[in-house]
Amino acid sequence: MNFAGVFAPIPTPFDEHDRVDTARLKTALQKWMATSLDGVVVLGSNGEAALMDDFESDQAIVAARDVVPPSRRFIVGTGRESTQAAIRASKRAAEHGADAVLVRTPGFFKTQMTSDAFVRHYTAVADASPVPVLLYNFTALTGVNLLPAAVARIATHPNVVGMKESGGDIGQIADLVTSTPATFSVIAGTAGTFYPALNVGAVGGILALANVLPAACTKLFMLTKAGRHEEAIAVQRRLMPMAKLLGQQYGVPGLKAALKLIGYDVGVPRPPLAPLPDAAVAALRDALTQFEEIAA
């Protein structure tokens, strides 16, 4: 299965009563499907999956699958703290049409999350999942790190096809590429390091910024793959201010605020997350004015 290209980890809309708003989700997805995106991730960290129960998660998967055509990759986040819960979530995602599942590292019992624990966890999930499995490492969020040596062991499983690495350590990304089979897809998870990640062997990106600036993210990918590095670096530099704002600075509230500014109605963050203050929204608006073709 090919995971080259640019993917958007889409947010989950909630209505005024804090319920999953499938109508808003479908409307937003129709707009994303008119862009250059190669696919989407539903129920990733930007989808506020950690704040949703299984019934709500299934609602979002079914609604999104109705809109995303077979020509685009449809990836579903199924990370859970227990191995059995991740297996059950992966099976339900497959039943609802997922092309692959993205399984973040469990991190609640941080000191117990050794490489051996991760190998056991992912091997069991991959054994049971009806669809291919993508590993997901986001140390800044989980507090644990899925190291290249562990990934090399897990990558020998025939149902483990790749990994999203959301850290900014280019050396670790390079190690992931060189320590895994050529068929294993290493996917960058941060727009701020997208260009260097591609240059050390990442095949694409699952980028929050791709929700807002899909054309620019795709342009960076295509220029880099074509070897047009001066042009690619110029695009990366233009993306950096927005990448920083949508990264650790503002996170999910920032993503939803930025999307509202460009005409996507994806609601507000789910409590305990809170909407951005006006000053932060103004900063996003200023950064977006640098792009002539917003979400084109």
C-alpha positions in Angstrom: 0.0 0.0 0.0 1.4 3.4 -1.0 1.6 6.2 1.5 3.5 8.7 -0.5 2.1 12.2 -0.6 0.4 14.6 1.7 -2.4 13.6 4.1 -4.5 15.8 6.4 -5.2 14.7 9.9 -8.7 16.2 10.0 -10.4 17.7 13.0 -13.7 16.3 14.4 -16.5 18.9 14.5 -18.7 19.0 17.5 -22.1 20.7 17.7 -23.5 23.2 20.2 -24.4 20.3 22.5 -20.9 18.8 22.3 -22.0 15.9 20.1 -20.1 14.7 17.1 -21.5 16.7 14.2 -21.4 14.3 11.2 -23.1 16.8 8.9 -20.4 19.4 9.4 -17.8 16.7 9.0 -19.1 15.6 5.7 -19.4 19.2 4.4 -15.8 19.9 5.4 -14.6 16.6 3.8 -16.2 17.5 0.5 -14.1 20.6 0.4 -10.9 18.8 1.3 -11.6 16.2 -1.4 -11.6 19.0 -3.9 -8.0 19.8 -3.0 -4.7 18.1 -3.9 -4.6 15.9 -0.8 -3.7 12.3 -1.2 -5.8 11.2 1.7 -7.0 12.0 5.2 -6.6 10.7 8.7 -9.7 10.5 10.8 -9.4 10.3 14.6 -5.8 11.3 14.9 -4.6 13.6 17.7 -5.8 16.6 15.7 -9.2 14.8 15.5 -9.4 15.0 19.3 -9.7 11.2 19.4 -8.5 11.0 23.0 -11.6 13.0 24.0 -14.1 10.7 22.3 -15.7 7.4 23.2 -16.0 4.4 20.9 -19.5 5.1 19.8 -18.6 8.7 18.8 -15.5 7.4 17.0 -17.5 5.0 14.9 -19.9 7.8 14.0 -17.0 9.9 12.7 -15.5 7.0 10.8 -18.8 6.1 9.0 -19.6 9.7 8.1 -16.1 10.3 6.7 -16.0 7.1 4.7 -19.2 8.2 3.0 -17.4 11.1 1.5 -13.8 10.0 1.0 -13.6 8.2 -2.4 -11.6 5.0 -2.9 -9.0 6.9 -4.9 -7.9 8.7 -1.7 -6.3 6.9 1.3 -8.6 6.7 4.3 -6.6 6.2 7.5 -8.2 5.9 10.9 -6.6 6.5 14.2 -7.1 3.5 16.6 -4.5 4.1 19.3 -5.6 3.1 22.8 -3.9 2.5 26.1 -4.5 -1.2 26.2 -3.6 -3.7 23.5 -7.1 -5.3 23.5 -8.8 -1.9 23.1 -6.5 -1.0 20.2 -7.3 -4.3 18.6 -11.1 -3.8 19.0 -10.8 -0.3 17.6 -8.8 -1.5 14.6 -11.3 -4.2 13.8 -14.2 -1.7 14.0 -12.3 0.8 11.8 -11.8 -2.0 9.2 -15.4 -2.9 9.3 -16.3 0.8 8.6 -14.0 1.0 5.6 -10.6 2.1 6.8 -7.7 1.4 4.3 -5.2 1.4 7.2 -5.1 2.1 10.9 -2.8 4.6 12.7 -1.9 3.3 16.1 -0.2 5.7 18.5 2.0 4.5 21.3 0.3 3.9 24.6 1.9 6.2 27.2 0.0 6.3 30.5 2.4 3.9 32.2 5.4 5.7 30.8 8.2 3.9 32.7 6.8 0.5 31.7 6.7 1.4 28.0 10.0 -0.2 27.0 10.9 -1.3 23.5 9.9 -4.9 24.4 6.5 -3.6 25.5 6.0 -1.8 22.3 7.0 -4.8 20.2 4.5 -7.0 22.1 1.8 -4.3 21.7 2.2 -3.7 18.0 2.7 -7.3 17.1 -0.6 -8.2 18.8 -2.4 -5.4 17.0 -0.9 -6.3 13.7 -1.7 -9.9 14.1 -5.4 -9.1 14.7 -6.0 -6.1 12.5 -7.8 -6.9 9.2 -6.1 -3.9 7.6 -2.5 -2.6 7.5 -1.1 -1.0 10.5 0.9 2.3 10.7 2.8 3.0 13.9 2.5 6.5 15.4 5.1 8.1 17.5 4.4 11.5 19.1 6.7 11.9 22.0 5.7 15.5 22.8 2.1 14.3 23.4 2.6 10.8 24.9 5.9 11.3 26.8 7.3 8.1 25.4 9.6 7.5 22.4 9.3 4.6 19.9 12.9 4.1 19.1 14.3 3.0 15.7 15.6 -0.3 17.2 12.1 -1.2 18.3 10.6 -0.1 15.0 13.1 -2.2 13.1 11.8 -5.3 15.0 8.1 -4.4 14.6 8.6 -3.6 10.9 9.3 -7.2 10.1 5.6 -8.0 10.6 3.9 -8.3 7.2 0.9 -6.3 8.4 3.0 -3.3 9.7 3.5 -1.1 6.6 4.8 2.2 7.9 5.0 4.8 10.6 4.1 8.4 11.3 6.9 10.1 13.2 5.8 13.4 14.7 9.1 14.3 16.3 11.4 16.9 14.9 14.5 14.8 15.2 15.7 14.4 11.6 18.4 12.0 12.8 15.8 9.7 14.3 13.8 9.9 11.1 16.9 9.0 9.1 17.5 6.0 11.4 13.9 4.9 11.0 14.4 4.9 7.2 17.7 3.1 7.2 16.7 0.5 9.8 13.5 -0.7 8.2 12.7 -2.5 4.9 12.4 -0.4 1.7 8.7 -1.2 1.6 8.2 0.4 5.0 6.8 3.9 4.7 8.2 6.5 7.1 5.8 9.5 7.1 6.7 12.9 8.6 4.3 14.3 11.1 5.3 17.9 11.4 5.2 20.6 8.7 8.1 22.4 10.2 10.5 19.6 9.3 8.7 18.3 6.2 11.4 19.2 3.7 14.4 17.7 5.6 12.3 14.6 6.5 11.7 14.0 2.8 15.4 14.4 2.1 16.4 11.7 4.5 13.8 9.2 3.1 10.3 10.0 4.4 7.8 9.2 1.7 5.2 11.8 2.6 3.6 13.8 5.5 0.6 13.6 7.7 0.5 17.3 8.5 -2.0 19.5 10.5 -1.0 22.3 8.2 -2.3 20.3 5.2 -5.8 20.9 6.4 -5.3 24.6 5.9 -2.8 24.8 3.1 -3.0 21.6 1.1 -1.8 23.2 -2.1 1.4 24.6 -0.5 2.1 21.3 1.3 1.6 19.3 -1.9 3.8 21.8 -3.8 6.6 21.3 -1.3 6.3 17.6 -1.6 6.4 17.7 -5.4 9.3 20.1 -5.6 11.4 18.1 -3.3 10.7 14.8 -5.1 11.6 16.5 -8.4 14.9 17.7 -7.0 14.0 21.3 -7.2 15.5 22.1 -3.9 15.9 25.9 -4.0 12.2 26.2 -4.8 11.3 23.6 -2.1 13.3 25.4 0.5 11.5 28.7 -0.4 8.1 27.0 0.2 9.3 25.5 3.5 10.3 28.9 4.7 6.9 30.3 3.8 5.2 27.5 5.7 7.2 27.9 8.9 5.2 30.7 10.6 1.9 28.8 10.1 3.6 25.5 11.0 4.7 26.9 14.3 1.3 28.4 15.1 -0.5 25.2 14.5 2.1 23.1 16.2 2.8 23.1 19.9 1.9 26.8 20.2 -1.9 26.6 19.5 -2.6 22.9 18.7 -6.1 21.8 18.0 -7.8 25.1 19.0 -5.4 26.8 16.5 -6.3 24.4 13.8 -10.0 24.9 14.2 -9.6 28.6 14.4 -7.5 28.7 11.2 -10.0 26.6 9.4 -12.8 28.9 10.4 -10.8 31.8 9.0 -10.7 30.2 5.6 -14.3 29.1 5.5 -14.3 25.6 7.0 -17.0 25.1 9.6 -15.5 22.5 12.0 -16.9 23.9 15.2 -15.0 24.6 18.4 -12.6 22.4 20.4 -14.1 19.9 22.8 -13.8 20.8 26.5 -11.5 20.8 28.4 -9.9 22.4 25.3 -11.0 26.0 24.8 -11.3 28.3 21.7 -8.4 30.6 21.0 -8.4 34.1 22.4 -8.9 36.9 19.9 -5.2 37.9 19.9 -4.2 34.4 18.8 -6.8 34.4 16.1 -5.4 37.7 14.8 -1.9 36.1 14.6 -3.3 33.2 12.6 -5.1 35.7 10.3 -1.9 37.6 9.7 0.1 34.5 8.9 -2.6 33.3 6.4 -2.4 36.5 4.4 1.0 35.4 3.1 -0.7 32.8 1.0 -2.6 33.8 -2.2 -4.4 30.4 -2.7 -5.8 29.5 0.7 -6.7 25.8 0.8 -6.7 25.7 -3.0 
